Amino acid sequence: MVSSIPAARRGELWHDYVCFDPETQVRNSREFAQRMAARRSIRRFAHEPVPLEVIENAIRAAGTAPSGANKQPWFFAVVADPGLRAKIRIAAEQQEHEFYEHRASDEWLNDLKPMGTNASKPHLEDASYLIVVFAEQYGIDPETGEKRTNYYVHESVGIAVGMLVTSLHLSGLGTLTHTPCPMRFLNTLLHVPRRFRPFVLIATGIPERPVMLPNLTKKSLAEISKIY
Ligand SMILES: Cc1cc2nc3c(=O)[nH]c(=O)nc-3n(C[C@H](O)[C@H](O)[C@H](O)COP(=O)(O)O)c2cc1C
């Protein structure tokens, strides 16, 4: 009887699954880790055009992310328009001045020293695109207009942003994750309903050469993992 089959086992045959032998699994994972080790946050961008399709494909990839009960609680606003980017920069730099001069603790400012950051955010205008990622706090039933719960919103959107940044990096673009705080001005400037909370702002484009980066190290495998 069909009804006795657990819901999780009902569904369609999955034709896209690709099975690799163990050697290929190791090679693929090693190559991927090496390519990801070359990702760094980029704070200076060249004025070089980037096809919009690269951004759309990165969002397509992010949109495949797992999410609580498949609610897909994300929205990606792509800002290419220079006038709008200038407005975003002005509003973001206002928040940044507040942050650097009043809100940030001494510990936080000290932790930021290696990054060499300050309240000036030229990347908001220089990068080819800004992608503002919004987290949908709750859904709206299209038929009844009632509120619908979204589950594990932060976790789901965090995974999607990881996939977005990964796709942009593997396409040869630099990215900067930027979080002006508070970010609600982005709802106003982009006319996005307030049930969508700004999550991160990703500036992306071709890095300015030569690429200058803060000298940071990443924790080792032994520091961040343990096999039980
Ligand atoms: C949630 C989040 C917020 C961040 N906010 C900022 C920011 O506001 N300004 C900035 O310059 N970098 C920001 N960064 C970038 C971090 O400083 C950077 O990822 C970190 O120093 C590690 O460097 P890497 O990305 O080159 O590995 C942010 C990163 C994350 C994940």
The ligand as a Tripos MOL2 file, in Angstrom:
@<TRIPOS>MOLECULE
LIG
   31    33     1     0     0
SMALL
NO_CHARGES

@<TRIPOS>ATOM
      1 C1         29.7940   38.0550    8.4560 C.3       1 LIG1
      2 C2         31.0400   38.7730    8.0000 C.ar      1 LIG1
      3 C3         31.0800   40.1440    8.0740 C.ar      1 LIG1
      4 C4         32.1960   40.8370    7.6140 C.ar      1 LIG1
      5 N1         32.1670   42.1940    7.6330 N.ar      1 LIG1
      6 C5         33.1970   42.8680    7.0960 C.ar      1 LIG1
      7 C6         33.1290   44.2800    7.0080 C.ar      1 LIG1
      8 O1         32.1360   44.9020    7.4090 O.2       1 LIG1
      9 N2         34.1900   44.9430    6.4480 N.ar      1 LIG1
     10 C7         35.2820   44.2720    5.9790 C.ar      1 LIG1
     11 O2         36.2150   44.9170    5.4830 O.2       1 LIG1
     12 N3         35.3740   42.9140    6.0510 N.ar      1 LIG1
     13 C8         34.3500   42.2090    6.5780 C.ar      1 LIG1
     14 N4         34.4040   40.8410    6.6160 N.ar      1 LIG1
     15 C9         35.5530   40.1290    6.0440 C.3       1 LIG1
     16 C10        36.4540   39.5650    7.1300 C.3       1 LIG1
     17 O3         37.2260   40.5930    7.7150 O.3       1 LIG1
     18 C11        37.3730   38.5080    6.4740 C.3       1 LIG1
     19 O4         36.5820   37.4550    5.9750 O.3       1 LIG1
     20 C12        38.3660   37.9300    7.4620 C.3       1 LIG1
     21 O5         39.2690   38.9190    7.8920 O.3       1 LIG1
     22 C13        39.1470   36.7500    6.8610 C.3       1 LIG1
     23 O6         39.8170   37.1680    5.6940 O.3       1 LIG1
     24 P1         39.6130   36.4210    4.3040 P.3       1 LIG1
     25 O7         38.1600   36.5540    3.9390 O.co2     1 LIG1
     26 O8         40.5410   37.1230    3.3530 O.co2     1 LIG1
     27 O9         39.9780   34.9840    4.5090 O.co2     1 LIG1
     28 C14        33.3090   40.1300    7.0950 C.ar      1 LIG1
     29 C15        33.2560   38.7290    7.0250 C.ar      1 LIG1
     30 C16        32.1340   38.0590    7.4690 C.ar      1 LIG1
     31 C17        32.0690   36.5630    7.3430 C.3       1 LIG1
@<TRIPOS>BOND
     1     1     2 1
     2     2     3 ar
     3     2    30 ar
     4     3     4 ar
     5     4     5 ar
     6     4    28 ar
     7     5     6 ar
     8     6     7 ar
     9     6    13 1
    10     7     8 2
    11     7     9 ar
    12     9    10 ar
    13    10    11 2
    14    10    12 ar
    15    12    13 ar
    16    13    14 ar
    17    14    15 1
    18    14    28 ar
    19    15    16 1
    20    16    17 1
    21    16    18 1
    22    18    19 1
    23    18    20 1
    24    20    21 1
    25    20    22 1
    26    22    23 1
    27    23    24 1
    28    24    25 2
    29    24    26 1
    30    24    27 1
    31    28    29 ar
    32    29    30 ar
    33    30    31 1
@<TRIPOS>SUBSTRUCTURE
     1 LIG1         1 GROUP 0 **** ****
